[in-house]
Amino acid sequence: MLVIGIAGGTGSGKTTVVREIKKILTDNDVVVIPQDSYYKDNSHLPLEERLELNFDHPDSIDFKLLVQQISDLKQGKSIFQPVYSYLTCSRSTTETVEVKPAQVIIVEGILIFTCPELRECMDIMVFVDADADDRLGRVITRDNIERGRSIEKVLERYEKTVKPMHLQFIEPSKRYANIIIPQGGHNQIAIGILLASIEKNLQNR
């Protein structure tokens, strides 16, 4: 089993890189574990307070559960991944997703390299880098369309939490990466190097 961590700032192109990796593997050979499924449950708070929470701080993630479930997958056990809603900012109490072990496990998220125990679970760590302006443009589009937030709210959140948390936690975590992909998910040469590295690792196992 090969565990790959894909980190990078919000809107950097992590999903694009994950998609490129999945192209060289069959569906039965790879599973993707998104960090976003492991946000701590905040259903005890009023919705107004939940919407103002800082989701870009490491303390917002249930790393203990994430590390345990990655460890279980590495031991050949199935897991029941939490289901988290961005609309209600809470974790489902009745619904989970069963994830079975696979040849390649991809862990994807902005904060995954900030947790030492999670880094220990990974064989390859990739940081997807992108200019702040490019990331902001993608965040505005995504949060407005997919998460129902007004552009004013997106910009307010960006200045209040996304930008400072990126500088404090996410950007420094780049030093743990084995491979850095500049220009986000559009750098085909860098992605090609990553894919070659993955294929080589799989052949040697």
C-alpha positions in Angstrom: 0.0 0.0 0.0 1.2 3.5 -0.9 -0.1 6.5 1.1 0.2 9.9 -0.7 -0.5 13.2 0.9 -1.6 16.1 -1.3 -1.5 19.4 0.5 -1.5 23.1 -0.5 -3.5 26.3 0.0 -7.2 26.7 -0.5 -7.8 26.8 -4.3 -4.3 25.8 -5.2 -5.3 22.9 -7.5 -5.1 19.9 -5.2 -8.2 18.3 -6.7 -6.8 18.6 -10.2 -3.6 16.8 -9.1 -5.7 14.0 -7.4 -7.6 13.6 -10.6 -4.4 13.2 -12.6 -3.2 10.5 -10.2 -6.5 8.6 -10.5 -6.1 8.5 -14.3 -3.2 6.1 -14.0 -5.0 3.8 -11.6 -8.2 1.8 -11.7 -11.0 2.7 -9.3 -10.3 -0.4 -7.3 -6.7 0.6 -6.8 -7.2 4.0 -5.2 -9.3 5.7 -2.6 -9.2 9.4 -1.7 -9.5 10.5 1.9 -10.4 14.2 2.1 -9.3 16.2 5.2 -12.6 18.1 4.9 -14.6 15.0 6.1 -12.8 15.2 9.4 -13.7 18.7 10.6 -14.8 18.5 14.2 -18.5 18.5 14.8 -19.9 21.9 15.8 -23.6 21.1 15.8 -23.9 22.2 19.4 -23.3 25.8 18.3 -25.9 28.1 16.7 -25.6 28.1 12.9 -24.6 31.8 13.0 -21.6 30.9 15.1 -20.7 27.8 13.0 -20.5 30.0 9.9 -17.9 32.2 11.6 -15.6 29.4 12.7 -12.0 29.3 11.6 -11.8 26.2 9.3 -8.2 27.0 8.3 -6.7 26.3 11.7 -5.3 22.8 12.6 -7.5 22.7 15.7 -10.6 22.5 13.5 -9.6 19.1 12.3 -10.2 15.8 14.1 -6.7 14.6 13.4 -6.9 11.8 16.0 -9.7 10.1 14.1 -8.1 10.8 10.7 -4.8 9.2 11.8 -6.6 6.2 13.3 -8.5 5.6 10.2 -5.5 5.9 7.9 -3.7 3.4 10.2 -6.7 1.1 10.0 -6.6 1.2 6.2 -2.9 0.4 6.2 -3.7 -2.6 8.3 -6.2 -3.8 5.7 -9.3 -2.8 7.7 -12.3 -0.9 6.2 -13.2 2.4 7.8 -16.4 4.4 8.2 -15.5 7.9 7.1 -17.5 10.8 8.6 -19.8 13.0 6.4 -19.4 16.7 6.9 -21.7 19.4 5.5 -20.4 22.8 4.6 -23.9 24.2 4.4 -24.7 23.4 8.1 -21.0 23.3 9.3 -21.7 20.1 11.2 -20.9 16.4 11.0 -23.7 13.9 10.3 -24.7 11.8 13.3 -26.4 9.2 11.2 -24.4 8.9 8.0 -20.9 7.6 7.2 -19.1 6.4 4.1 -17.5 2.9 4.1 -14.0 3.0 2.6 -12.2 -0.2 1.9 -8.4 -0.6 1.7 -6.8 0.0 -1.7 -3.3 -0.2 -3.3 -3.1 3.6 -3.1 -4.5 5.9 -0.4 -4.6 9.6 -1.2 -5.0 12.0 1.7 -5.9 15.5 0.5 -6.3 18.7 2.4 -4.8 22.1 3.2 -3.6 21.2 6.8 -2.6 17.6 6.5 1.2 18.3 6.8 0.7 20.2 10.1 0.1 17.0 12.0 3.3 15.0 12.7 1.4 11.7 13.4 -0.4 12.0 10.0 2.9 12.8 8.2 4.3 9.6 9.7 1.6 7.6 7.9 2.6 9.0 4.4 5.0 7.6 1.9 5.0 10.5 -0.5 4.1 14.1 0.4 3.2 16.5 -2.3 2.6 20.3 -2.0 0.6 22.0 -4.7 1.7 25.6 -4.9 -0.1 28.5 -6.6 -0.1 32.3 -6.5 -2.4 33.9 -4.0 -4.3 35.7 -6.7 -5.0 32.5 -8.5 -6.1 30.8 -5.4 -8.4 33.6 -4.4 -10.2 33.6 -7.7 -10.9 29.8 -7.4 -12.1 30.2 -3.8 -14.5 33.0 -4.8 -16.0 30.8 -7.6 -16.2 27.6 -5.5 -17.6 29.1 -2.3 -20.1 31.2 -4.2 -21.4 28.4 -6.4 -20.9 25.3 -4.3 -21.3 26.6 -0.7 -23.8 29.4 -1.2 -21.7 32.2 0.2 -21.9 35.7 -1.1 -18.8 37.2 -2.7 -18.6 39.8 0.1 -18.6 36.9 2.7 -16.0 35.0 0.8 -13.7 38.1 0.7 -14.3 38.8 4.3 -13.4 35.3 5.3 -10.4 35.3 3.1 -8.9 38.4 4.8 -10.0 37.3 8.3 -8.9 33.7 8.3 -7.9 32.1 5.0 -4.9 34.4 4.2 -3.4 34.6 7.8 -3.9 30.9 8.4 -2.2 30.1 5.1 0.8 32.2 6.1 0.9 30.8 9.6 0.3 27.1 9.0 0.0 26.0 5.4 2.9 27.7 3.7 5.4 26.6 6.3 4.2 23.0 6.0 5.6 23.0 2.4 9.0 22.2 3.9 7.8 18.6 4.6 6.9 17.9 1.0 9.0 15.5 -1.1 7.6 17.0 -4.3 6.4 20.6 -4.9 4.2 21.3 -7.8 4.4 25.0 -8.8 1.5 26.8 -10.7 -1.1 24.6 -9.2 -2.7 21.8 -11.1 -1.7 23.2 -14.5 2.0 22.2 -14.3 1.9 19.1 -16.5 5.7 18.6 -16.3 5.7 18.5 -12.5 2.6 16.3 -12.4 4.3 14.0 -14.9 7.3 13.7 -12.5 4.9 12.9 -9.7 3.1 10.2 -11.7 6.4 8.6 -12.6 7.4 8.6 -9.0 4.2 6.9 -8.0 4.5 4.2 -10.7 8.1 3.6 -9.6 7.1 3.2 -6.0 4.3 0.8 -6.9 6.6 -1.3 -9.0 9.1 -1.6 -6.1 6.4 -2.8 -3.6 
